Amino acid sequence: MFNGFSHSVMGASHEKTGLVCQDNSSFKVCDNYAVAVVADGHGSKKHFRSHLGSKYAVESTIEAIDRYYENTEDFEENFPKNYKMILRNIEKQIISNWNKKVEKHLEENPVTDEEKSKFTEEEFEKIPPESYYGSTLIAAVTSKKFTFGVQIGDGSLVALFEDGKAVMPMEYNESAPANVTASICNSNAAGMFSSFFTDKKKLIALFASTDGLYTSFGSEYDFLDYHTIITSQLTNIEAFKQIIVNNLTKRSHFGTEDDISLSCVFNQEILDSSIDIIKNAVEDNKKRAADRRAELLTKQVDI
């Protein structure tokens, strides 16, 4: 029933500076549920192990979702009744899993002299150890009965439901103070998540992406139209995989030059039965895009 893909590409700016790719992504498909996850390590000076932090964020999320689905019947019965509380518990479980992985890695791999060399002794002492691994996180989950997502930090989650329209069902509402990056490494990370849940619509496809993808587009309209187009190509997943890898690589080199990750899960049966609706949506989007361009040109002439 479910299928999916994920891919991460290094941005041109990281290639130029010799910085490793800070993004990580993965997906998991089971009989009863599917998970798409992306994470973006912060990459700034004090987050010098964030490429590992993003990896642990992805792993921790899949482990948390797997744990909740150990008893599928009970979980799917209780979640719709208590989804707000259960979502908070899932978020806390992800953070707990992540902290354990970070603590284990740090214990087995103490900070090296080379890593410390970029800081004064006073600067280094002020950095909480978990900050070395700081990362954002977006997880998109769907099952036979409902769909939900959780997010901390920037990036995007896009869903296509049975009407074929691409939407961002989760309002980005970062609860971090000004100048503080919402991150899984923060001491109050559990209060920084955004989330959504629905059991009212049949899902076609669900996408999670790091901010490098969104910022490679000129507008939110174009970004959402892109997801409708790629959904229309998912019917031949093997051929599509190479196409999307090439496209993401191009965007990471000629767009914002940032790392890009995209992960997707979809319901194969609903996709197959809705493909005409999706193709019609693609054509409608093209017409609306042409109208927007024409309107913009008219305004420019008037000016």
C-alpha positions as CSV (number, residue, x, y, z in Angstrom):
1,M,0.0,0.0,0.0
2,F,2.7,2.5,1.0
3,N,5.8,3.5,-0.9
4,G,8.4,6.3,-0.6
5,F,11.9,7.7,-1.2
6,S,14.3,10.1,0.4
7,H,17.5,11.9,-0.7
8,S,19.9,14.5,0.6
9,V,22.3,16.5,-1.6
10,M,25.2,18.8,-0.6
11,G,24.8,22.5,-1.4
12,A,27.4,24.2,-3.6
13,S,28.3,26.6,-0.7
14,H,29.4,23.6,1.4
15,E,31.4,22.1,-1.4
16,K,33.3,25.4,-1.8
17,T,34.1,25.7,1.9
18,G,34.8,22.1,2.6
19,L,31.9,21.8,5.0
20,V,30.3,18.3,5.1
21,C,26.6,18.0,4.3
22,Q,24.6,18.9,7.3
23,D,21.3,17.4,6.1
24,N,20.0,13.9,6.7
25,S,16.9,12.1,5.5
26,S,15.2,8.8,5.5
27,F,11.9,7.0,5.1
28,K,10.3,3.8,6.3
29,V,7.4,1.9,4.8
30,C,5.5,-0.8,6.7
31,D,2.2,-2.5,6.2
32,N,0.3,-0.2,8.6
33,Y,2.2,3.1,8.4
34,A,4.9,5.1,6.7
35,V,7.3,7.7,7.9
36,A,9.2,10.4,6.0
37,V,11.9,12.4,8.0
38,V,14.4,15.1,7.2
39,A,16.8,17.0,9.5
40,D,19.1,19.9,8.9
41,G,22.1,20.3,11.2
42,H,22.8,24.0,12.0
43,G,26.3,24.0,10.8
44,S,27.4,27.2,12.6
45,K,30.5,27.4,14.7
46,K,29.2,26.1,18.0
47,H,27.2,23.3,16.3
48,F,30.4,21.6,15.0
49,R,28.9,18.1,15.1
50,S,25.5,19.0,13.7
51,H,25.9,16.6,10.7
52,L,25.8,13.9,13.3
53,G,23.0,15.6,15.2
54,S,20.8,15.5,12.1
55,K,21.5,11.9,11.5
56,Y,20.5,11.1,15.1
57,A,17.4,13.2,14.8
58,V,16.2,11.1,11.8
59,E,17.1,7.8,13.5
60,S,15.4,8.9,16.8
61,T,12.2,9.8,15.0
62,I,11.8,6.6,13.2
63,E,12.6,4.7,16.4
64,A,9.9,6.7,18.3
65,I,7.2,6.1,15.7
66,D,8.1,2.4,15.6
67,R,7.7,2.2,19.3
68,Y,4.2,3.7,19.2
69,Y,3.2,1.3,16.5
70,E,4.3,-1.8,18.4
71,N,0.6,-2.2,19.2
72,T,-1.0,-0.9,16.1
73,E,-4.6,-1.6,17.1
74,D,-4.4,0.2,20.4
75,F,-2.4,3.1,19.0
76,E,-4.8,3.7,16.0
77,E,-7.8,3.5,18.3
78,N,-6.5,5.9,21.0
79,F,-4.6,8.5,18.8
80,P,-7.7,10.2,17.3
81,K,-9.2,10.6,20.7
82,N,-6.1,12.0,22.4
83,Y,-3.9,13.2,19.5
84,K,-2.7,16.4,21.2
85,M,-1.4,14.6,24.2
86,I,0.0,11.7,22.2
87,L,1.8,14.1,19.8
88,R,3.5,15.8,22.7
89,N,4.6,12.4,24.0
90,I,6.0,11.4,20.6
91,E,7.9,14.7,20.5
92,K,9.3,14.0,24.0
93,Q,10.3,10.5,23.0
94,I,12.1,11.8,19.9
95,I,14.1,14.2,22.1
96,S,14.9,11.5,24.7
97,N,16.1,9.2,21.9
98,W,18.2,11.9,20.4
99,N,19.8,12.9,23.7
100,K,20.8,9.3,24.4
101,K,22.5,9.0,21.1
102,V,24.3,12.3,21.5
103,E,25.4,11.4,25.0
104,K,26.7,8.0,23.8
105,H,28.6,9.5,20.9
106,L,30.2,12.2,23.1
107,E,31.2,9.6,25.7
108,E,32.8,7.5,23.0
109,N,34.2,10.4,21.1
110,P,35.3,13.3,23.4
111,V,35.8,16.7,21.8
112,T,39.2,16.9,20.1
113,D,41.8,19.6,20.4
114,E,41.1,20.5,16.7
115,E,37.4,21.0,17.4
116,K,38.2,23.2,20.5
117,S,40.8,25.2,18.5
118,K,38.1,27.4,17.0
119,F,37.1,28.8,20.4
120,T,38.7,30.5,23.3
121,E,38.6,28.5,26.5
122,E,35.9,30.8,27.8
123,E,33.8,30.5,24.7
124,F,34.0,26.8,24.7
125,E,33.0,26.4,28.3
126,K,29.7,28.3,27.6
127,I,28.5,25.9,25.0
128,P,26.2,23.2,26.3
129,P,27.5,19.8,25.0
130,E,24.2,18.9,23.2
131,S,24.5,22.1,21.2
132,Y,27.5,20.6,19.3
133,Y,24.9,18.4,17.6
134,G,22.1,21.0,17.0
135,S,19.6,20.2,14.3
136,T,16.1,20.9,13.0
137,L,13.6,18.1,12.4
138,I,10.5,17.4,10.3
139,A,8.6,14.1,10.4
140,A,5.6,13.2,8.3
141,V,3.6,10.1,9.2
142,T,0.6,8.4,7.6
143,S,-1.4,5.2,8.2
144,K,-4.5,3.6,6.9
145,K,-6.6,5.8,9.4
146,F,-4.9,9.1,9.8
147,T,-2.0,11.4,9.0
148,F,0.2,13.6,11.3
149,G,3.4,15.5,11.4
150,V,5.8,17.2,13.9
151,Q,8.4,19.8,13.3
152,I,11.0,21.8,15.2
153,G,12.9,24.5,13.3
154,D,12.6,25.6,9.7
155,G,11.8,23.4,6.7
156,S,8.5,22.4,5.2
157,L,5.9,19.7,5.3
158,V,3.6,19.4,2.3
159,A,0.6,17.1,1.9
160,L,-1.6,16.1,-1.1
161,F,-4.9,14.8,-0.1
162,E,-7.6,13.2,-2.3
163,D,-8.6,16.5,-3.9
164,G,-5.1,16.7,-5.5
165,K,-4.2,20.1,-4.0
166,A,-0.8,20.6,-2.4
167,V,-1.0,22.2,1.0
168,M,1.2,22.9,4.0
169,P,-1.1,21.7,6.8
170,M,1.2,22.7,9.6
171,E,1.6,26.4,10.4
172,Y,5.2,27.3,11.1
173,N,4.9,28.7,14.6
174,E,8.3,28.8,16.1
175,S,8.0,29.5,19.8
176,A,11.7,30.3,20.3
177,P,12.6,33.8,21.6
178,A,14.0,36.3,19.1
179,N,17.5,35.4,17.8
180,V,17.2,31.8,19.2
181,T,17.1,29.0,16.6
182,A,14.4,26.4,17.4
183,S,16.4,23.2,17.7
184,I,16.2,19.7,19.0
185,C,19.3,20.6,21.1
186,N,17.5,23.3,23.1
187,S,16.8,22.7,26.8
188,N,13.1,23.6,26.1
189,A,12.9,21.8,22.8
190,A,9.7,20.0,23.8
191,G,7.9,23.3,23.8
192,M,9.2,24.4,20.4
193,F,7.5,21.8,18.2
194,S,4.7,22.5,15.8
195,S,2.4,19.6,14.8
196,F,-0.7,18.6,12.9
197,F,-3.2,15.7,12.8
198,T,-6.1,14.7,10.5
199,D,-8.3,11.7,10.1
200,K,-10.8,13.5,7.8
201,K,-9.0,13.2,4.5
202,K,-7.5,10.4,2.5
203,L,-3.8,11.0,1.9
204,I,-2.1,10.7,-1.5
205,A,1.4,11.8,-0.7
206,L,3.3,13.4,2.2
207,F,6.6,15.3,1.8
208,A,9.1,16.6,4.3
209,S,12.0,18.9,3.1
210,T,14.7,21.0,4.6
211,D,14.7,24.8,4.0
212,G,17.2,24.6,1.2
213,L,14.4,23.3,-1.1
214,Y,11.8,26.0,-0.2
215,T,14.3,28.8,-0.6
216,S,15.2,27.6,-4.1
217,F,11.8,28.7,-5.3
218,G,10.6,32.3,-6.1
219,S,7.3,31.9,-4.3
220,E,5.2,29.6,-2.1
221,Y,2.9,29.0,-5.2
222,D,5.8,27.7,-7.2
223,F,6.9,25.5,-4.2
224,L,3.5,23.9,-3.8
225,D,3.1,23.5,-7.6
226,Y,6.4,21.6,-7.6
227,H,5.0,19.0,-5.2
228,T,1.9,18.5,-7.3
229,I,4.2,17.9,-10.4
230,I,6.4,15.4,-8.6
231,T,3.4,13.6,-7.1
232,S,2.1,13.1,-10.7
233,Q,5.4,11.3,-11.4
234,L,5.4,8.9,-8.5
235,T,3.4,6.2,-10.4
236,N,6.8,5.1,-11.8
237,I,8.9,5.4,-8.7
238,E,12.1,3.8,-10.0
239,A,12.3,6.2,-13.0
240,F,11.3,9.1,-10.8
241,K,14.1,8.5,-8.3
242,Q,16.8,9.5,-10.8
243,I,14.8,12.5,-12.0
244,I,14.4,13.9,-8.5
245,V,18.0,13.3,-7.6
246,N,19.1,15.3,-10.6
247,N,16.6,18.0,-9.9
248,L,17.6,18.4,-6.2
249,T,21.3,18.5,-7.2
250,K,20.6,21.2,-9.7
251,R,18.7,23.2,-7.2
252,S,21.4,22.8,-4.6
253,H,24.0,24.2,-7.0
254,F,22.1,27.0,-8.8
255,G,19.5,28.0,-6.2
256,T,20.5,29.0,-2.7
257,E,23.5,26.7,-2.8
258,D,22.3,25.1,0.5
259,D,22.0,21.4,1.3
260,I,18.7,20.0,0.3
261,S,16.8,17.0,1.6
262,L,13.5,15.7,0.4
263,S,11.6,12.7,1.8
264,C,8.3,11.4,0.7
265,V,5.8,8.6,1.5
266,F,2.6,7.9,-0.4
267,N,-0.3,5.7,-0.6
268,Q,0.1,3.7,-3.9
269,E,-3.6,2.7,-4.2
270,I,-5.0,6.2,-3.7
271,L,-2.3,7.6,-6.0
272,D,-3.2,5.3,-8.8
273,S,-6.9,6.0,-8.4
274,S,-6.4,9.7,-8.2
275,I,-3.8,10.2,-11.0
276,D,-6.2,12.0,-13.3
277,I,-7.1,14.4,-10.5
278,I,-3.5,15.1,-9.9
279,K,-2.7,15.6,-13.6
280,N,-5.6,18.1,-13.9
281,A,-4.3,19.9,-10.9
282,V,-0.9,20.2,-12.6
283,E,-2.5,21.8,-15.7
284,D,-4.7,24.1,-13.5
285,N,-1.5,25.2,-11.6
286,K,0.2,26.0,-14.9
287,K,-2.7,28.3,-16.0
288,R,-2.7,30.1,-12.6
289,A,1.1,30.5,-12.8
290,A,0.7,32.1,-16.3
291,D,-2.0,34.4,-15.0
292,R,0.3,35.5,-12.1
293,R,3.1,36.2,-14.4
294,A,0.9,38.2,-16.7
295,E,-0.5,40.2,-13.8
296,L,3.0,40.9,-12.5
297,L,4.1,42.1,-16.0
298,T,1.0,44.4,-16.1
299,K,1.9,45.9,-12.8
300,Q,5.5,46.5,-13.9
301,V,4.3,48.3,-17.0
302,D,1.9,50.5,-15.0
303,I,4.8,51.5,-12.7
